[in-house]
């Protein structure tokens, strides 16, 4: 077999790019095990493709990198929930872990038309609280903080602008700035984590 012709055929590039069917792939792997020259050529092709990929890569904007880092940090914090170092809630938050954390803080009974709150953390930039309510939350709008909430128990209907969303245990919602919103309770009560993050 003429190894140079085999190398120049382009099959190694296709192998490196995972573009071969199973039979062709098997043939290349057999050749790689028999001929060190082909293995060396494949190593060079893979290195060249890697260098090319790096040369064409685009760094994500800093805010995207920050968001990813924040999400990873939050996921790590949620593994070991601690009232002294709470993660921010987001669409990946585990409502079960939050419920376990606050279960002893939830009142068994609340009077009719009551909104019970207990502050979990409060700083210059973040306020998080446990909310237990059996009454509707009237229309409001936020201009200086991003509001979001995670439903731990119960069901409700949230209207944001002219969009309606029915929510239940485990659902998360972020409210856009400057949008009117209200919450209608559809169960005996709703237990939620409410969060405000400064703009």
C-alpha positions as MATLAB code, in Angstrom:
seq = 'XXXXXXXXXXXXXXXXXXXXXXXXXXXXXXXXXXXXXXXXXXXXXXXXXXXXXXXXXXXXXXXXXXXXXXXXXXXXXXXXXXXXXXXXXXXXXXXXXXXXXXXXXXXXXXXXXXXXXXXXXXXXXXXXXXXXXXXXXXXXXXXXXXXXXXXXXXXXXXXXXXXXXXXXXXXXXXXXXXXXXXXXXXXXXXXXXXXXXXX';
ca = [
       0.000    0.000    0.000;
       1.226    3.489   -0.829;
       1.034    5.259    2.537;
       1.607    8.711    1.033;
      -1.437    8.335   -1.237;
      -3.500    7.173    1.738;
      -2.356   10.161    3.804;
      -3.088   12.595    0.951;
      -6.543   11.115    0.279;
      -8.162   13.312    2.974;
      -9.509   10.354    4.924;
      -7.476   11.270    8.025;
      -8.951   14.783    8.041;
     -12.442   13.296    7.786;
     -11.584   10.912   10.626;
     -10.365   13.807   12.791;
     -13.614   15.673   12.078;
     -15.708   12.549   12.835;
     -17.175   12.572    9.324;
     -16.678    8.902    8.415;
     -19.218    6.107    8.460;
     -18.516    3.221   10.872;
     -16.814    1.005    8.251;
     -14.459    3.774    7.098;
     -13.729    4.677   10.701;
     -12.858    1.068   11.494;
     -10.512    0.942    8.496;
      -8.688    4.107    9.620;
      -8.344    2.752   13.157;
      -6.848   -0.459   11.776;
      -4.360    1.579    9.709;
      -3.484    3.690   12.755;
      -2.667    0.581   14.766;
      -0.421   -0.826   12.029;
       1.393    2.227   10.621;
       3.095    4.699   12.998;
       3.501    7.144   10.079;
      -0.277    7.400    9.760;
      -0.620    7.901   13.536;
       1.962   10.728   13.373;
       0.111   12.359   10.462;
      -3.213   12.152   12.320;
      -1.610   13.769   15.388;
      -0.390   16.645   13.194;
      -3.838   17.040   11.598;
      -5.539   17.129   14.997;
      -3.025   19.697   16.284;
      -3.541   21.852   13.184;
      -7.333   21.689   13.570;
      -7.026   22.652   17.228;
      -4.771   25.620   16.409;
      -7.210   26.715   13.714;
     -10.169   26.453   16.079;
      -8.344   28.539   18.694;
      -7.372   31.144   16.098;
     -11.031   31.516   15.070;
     -12.516   31.459   18.551;
     -14.351   34.496   19.818;
     -14.146   35.313   23.500;
     -17.574   35.732   25.052;
     -18.433   39.218   26.281;
     -17.428   39.718   29.938;
     -21.059   39.841   31.112;
     -21.689   36.371   29.617;
     -18.640   34.976   31.380;
     -19.838   36.597   34.623;
     -23.327   35.081   34.202;
     -21.865   31.614   33.633;
     -19.572   31.951   36.670;
     -22.486   33.183   38.777;
     -24.649   30.241   37.694;
     -21.912   27.742   38.555;
     -21.361   29.407   41.941;
     -25.104   29.305   42.651;
     -25.305   25.613   41.744;
     -22.394   24.884   44.084;
     -23.998   26.865   46.914;
     -27.302   25.033   46.423;
     -25.580   21.708   47.114;
     -25.000   22.792   50.719;
     -27.738   25.326   51.458;
     -26.722   27.715   54.218;
     -28.638   30.775   55.464;
     -25.326   32.588   55.939;
     -24.333   32.235   52.264;
     -27.387   31.907   50.035;
     -27.247   31.588   46.263;
     -29.363   33.792   44.037;
     -32.455   32.071   42.728;
     -32.672   31.475   38.991;
     -34.316   29.152   36.491;
     -31.983   26.318   37.572;
     -32.764   26.605   41.293;
     -33.880   23.455   43.079;
     -37.130   24.332   44.855;
     -36.824   21.193   47.006;
     -33.530   22.355   48.511;
     -34.976   25.802   49.177;
     -38.058   24.257   50.782;
     -35.877   22.085   53.043;
     -33.934   25.202   54.057;
     -36.988   27.273   55.047;
     -39.491   24.582   56.115;
     -39.166   25.440   59.825;
     -39.800   29.126   59.054;
     -43.127   28.525   57.282;
     -46.071   29.251   59.586;
     -48.598   26.431   59.800;
     -51.496   28.886   59.755;
     -51.787   32.454   58.560;
     -54.792   34.717   58.906;
     -56.991   35.308   55.889;
     -55.727   38.011   53.481;
     -52.219   37.890   54.898;
     -48.779   38.130   53.364;
     -46.185   36.667   55.746;
     -42.548   37.525   54.999;
     -39.243   36.600   56.571;
     -36.037   38.184   55.304;
     -33.418   35.559   54.427;
     -30.682   37.909   53.279;
     -30.420   41.639   52.823;
     -27.520   43.647   51.465;
     -27.028   46.742   49.369;
     -27.572   44.726   46.179;
     -29.736   41.736   47.122;
     -32.844   41.121   49.190;
     -34.244   37.604   49.477;
     -37.226   36.660   51.541;
     -39.555   33.829   52.270;
     -43.126   34.778   51.351;
     -46.221   32.880   52.450;
     -49.486   34.356   51.219;
     -53.127   33.484   50.850;
     -54.071   36.776   49.234;
     -53.474   38.281   45.820;
     -50.451   40.505   45.280;
     -51.675   43.729   43.651;
     -50.225   45.333   40.540;
     -46.729   46.751   40.967;
     -43.767   47.777   38.842;
     -40.025   47.894   39.608;
     -37.567   50.382   38.194;
     -34.518   49.927   40.409;
     -34.362   46.203   41.065;
     -34.815   42.959   39.181;
     -37.568   40.960   40.880;
     -37.825   37.197   40.607;
     -39.452   34.431   42.562;
     -39.348   30.667   42.954;
     -42.546   28.844   43.917;
     -41.961   26.295   46.696;
     -45.600   25.304   47.347;
     -48.982   26.151   45.912;
     -50.300   27.511   42.628;
     -50.792   31.006   41.299;
     -51.515   33.023   38.177;
     -48.967   35.706   37.330;
     -49.782   38.494   34.928;
     -46.801   40.419   33.585;
     -47.801   43.138   31.162;
     -50.400   41.350   29.042;
     -48.821   37.888   29.436;
     -50.376   35.347   31.826;
     -48.462   32.428   33.282;
     -49.791   29.748   35.623;
     -47.166   28.671   38.145;
     -46.728   25.861   40.643;
     -44.043   24.166   42.757;
     -40.606   24.493   41.154;
     -41.511   27.281   38.743;
     -39.277   30.353   38.524;
     -40.089   33.726   37.046;
     -37.975   36.827   36.475;
     -39.978   40.034   36.132;
     -38.650   42.501   33.544;
     -37.950   46.049   34.684;
     -40.743   48.582   34.125;
     -43.391   45.849   33.612;
     -46.612   45.950   35.597;
     -47.296   42.616   37.252;
     -49.623   41.014   39.766;
     -50.153   37.585   41.311;
     -53.453   35.793   41.901;
     -53.369   32.913   44.399;
     -55.061   29.732   43.111;
     -54.432   27.407   46.088;
     -54.935   27.767   49.864;
     -51.602   29.569   50.028;
     -48.402   30.039   48.089;
     -44.932   29.655   49.573;
     -42.169   31.301   47.556;
     -38.711   32.785   47.630;
     -38.867   36.412   46.502;
     -35.694   38.115   45.342;
     -34.781   41.684   44.426;
     -31.385   42.386   42.861;
     -30.357   46.018   42.408;
     -29.899   47.247   38.841;
];
